[in-house]
Amino acid sequence: MDELEAELAEVSARLSAGRAGLDRLRIARETVAEVLAEMTSPVPAVAVAVRQSPVAERVVSAYAGAERQVVGVLAVPNWQHGMGMEVLPSDYRDIVEVVSDAPGAVRAKQIAPRIGLPVSAAKIEGTRSELKRLVERGWLDKDTPGLFTTDRRRAGGSPNSLQR
């Protein structure tokens, strides 16, 4: 009997810890849903009661579950004529400025120290990823593998001109 009671106490403690963790996750999910809903909706958050728990009464946002409907945010927008660099996040803006100021095509390992990053493999690969994203969105060009230049459309050149 003592052995079974000890096992029951251990299982009960694990069950309580699991419930506490689940409650924390539920609260975090509801908080994120409320924040996302307030960012995307002009309608203010309204508190509503949902499924009553025998342990405690819960109040959540009317937007609970909205996190499933959020598709994503495009941090680096596609370049369009007349669009300025102020729409870019600061780290991407710094990269475009360094590439624009360079006399020719540049590599990621040349850009990283100029934007204040240490010259390590991880930081260079991160910079290369950001450079590729800027190329995909039309902010920069990639003439040859690993060499990045300003986008010809933004620089005012024709697609057939070579700007180095």
C-alpha positions in Angstrom: 0.0 0.0 0.0 2.8 2.4 0.9 4.4 1.8 -2.5 1.1 2.5 -4.3 0.5 5.7 -2.3 4.0 6.9 -3.2 3.4 6.2 -6.8 0.1 8.0 -6.7 1.7 11.0 -5.1 4.4 11.1 -7.8 1.8 10.8 -10.6 -0.4 13.5 -9.0 2.6 15.9 -8.8 3.4 15.3 -12.4 -0.2 15.8 -13.4 -0.3 19.1 -11.4 2.9 20.3 -13.1 1.5 19.3 -16.5 -1.7 21.2 -15.9 0.3 24.3 -14.7 2.4 24.2 -17.9 -0.8 23.8 -20.0 -2.3 26.8 -18.3 0.8 28.9 -19.0 0.7 27.9 -22.6 -3.0 28.7 -22.9 -2.5 32.1 -21.4 0.5 32.8 -23.7 -1.6 31.8 -26.7 -4.5 34.0 -25.7 -2.1 36.9 -25.1 -0.5 36.6 -28.5 -3.9 36.3 -30.1 -5.1 39.5 -28.4 -1.9 41.4 -29.4 -2.1 40.2 -33.0 -5.8 41.0 -33.2 -5.3 44.5 -31.8 -2.5 45.1 -34.3 -4.7 44.1 -37.3 -8.2 45.1 -36.3 -9.7 48.4 -35.5 -12.2 46.7 -33.2 -11.1 46.9 -29.6 -10.6 43.6 -27.7 -13.7 42.5 -25.8 -13.5 40.2 -22.9 -15.9 37.2 -23.0 -16.3 34.3 -20.8 -15.5 30.9 -22.3 -15.7 27.3 -21.1 -15.9 27.5 -17.3 -13.2 25.6 -15.5 -14.1 24.1 -12.2 -10.8 25.4 -10.8 -11.1 29.0 -11.9 -13.2 31.3 -14.1 -11.3 32.3 -17.3 -11.8 35.5 -19.4 -10.3 35.7 -22.9 -10.4 38.0 -25.8 -13.0 37.7 -28.5 -10.1 37.2 -30.8 -8.9 34.0 -29.2 -7.9 31.6 -32.0 -6.9 34.5 -34.3 -3.3 33.2 -34.4 -4.4 30.5 -36.7 -5.7 33.1 -39.2 -2.5 35.2 -39.3 -0.5 34.3 -42.4 2.6 36.3 -41.8 4.3 39.7 -42.1 6.5 40.7 -45.0 9.3 42.5 -43.3 11.1 43.3 -46.6 8.5 44.5 -49.0 8.8 44.0 -52.8 10.5 47.0 -54.3 8.3 49.3 -56.4 9.1 52.4 -58.4 9.2 55.4 -56.0 9.7 53.3 -52.9 12.4 54.6 -50.5 14.7 52.7 -48.2 12.8 54.0 -45.2 10.4 51.1 -45.6 13.1 48.6 -44.9 14.0 47.3 -41.4 17.2 49.0 -40.2 19.5 46.0 -40.8 18.4 45.6 -44.4 18.6 49.4 -44.9 22.3 49.3 -43.7 23.0 46.5 -46.1 21.5 48.3 -49.1 23.5 51.4 -48.2 26.8 49.5 -48.0 26.1 47.9 -51.4 25.0 51.2 -52.9 28.2 52.9 -51.7 30.5 50.2 -52.9 32.4 50.9 -56.2 31.4 47.4 -57.6 29.9 44.1 -56.6 30.5 43.0 -53.0 30.4 39.7 -51.1 28.6 39.0 -47.8 31.9 38.7 -46.0 32.8 42.3 -47.1 29.4 43.7 -46.0 29.3 42.1 -42.5 32.0 44.1 -40.9 30.7 47.3 -42.5 27.4 46.9 -40.8 28.9 46.3 -37.4 28.9 42.5 -37.4 31.9 40.3 -36.4 33.5 38.4 -39.2 32.3 34.9 -38.2 30.8 32.2 -40.4 27.4 32.5 -38.7 27.2 36.3 -39.2 28.4 36.1 -42.8 25.8 33.4 -43.6 23.1 35.6 -41.9 24.1 38.5 -44.0 24.2 36.4 -47.2 20.6 35.3 -46.4 19.5 38.9 -46.0 21.2 39.8 -49.3 19.4 37.0 -51.1 16.1 38.2 -49.6 16.9 41.7 -50.9 17.6 40.3 -54.4 14.3 38.3 -54.3 12.3 41.4 -53.4 14.0 43.6 -56.1 16.2 45.8 -53.8 19.5 44.4 -55.0 20.9 42.4 -58.0 23.1 39.3 -58.0 25.2 39.3 -61.2 27.3 36.3 -60.4 27.0 33.8 -57.5 28.0 35.6 -54.3 28.4 39.0 -55.8 25.7 41.6 -55.0 25.1 45.0 -56.6 22.4 47.7 -56.5 19.3 46.8 -58.6 19.5 48.3 -62.1 15.9 49.4 -61.9 16.5 51.4 -58.7 19.8 52.8 -60.1 18.0 54.0 -63.2 20.0 51.8 -65.7 18.6 49.7 -68.4 18.4 45.9 -67.9 21.2 45.5 -70.5 23.6 47.9 -68.9 26.4 46.6 -66.6 26.9 48.6 -63.5 29.9 47.5 -61.5 
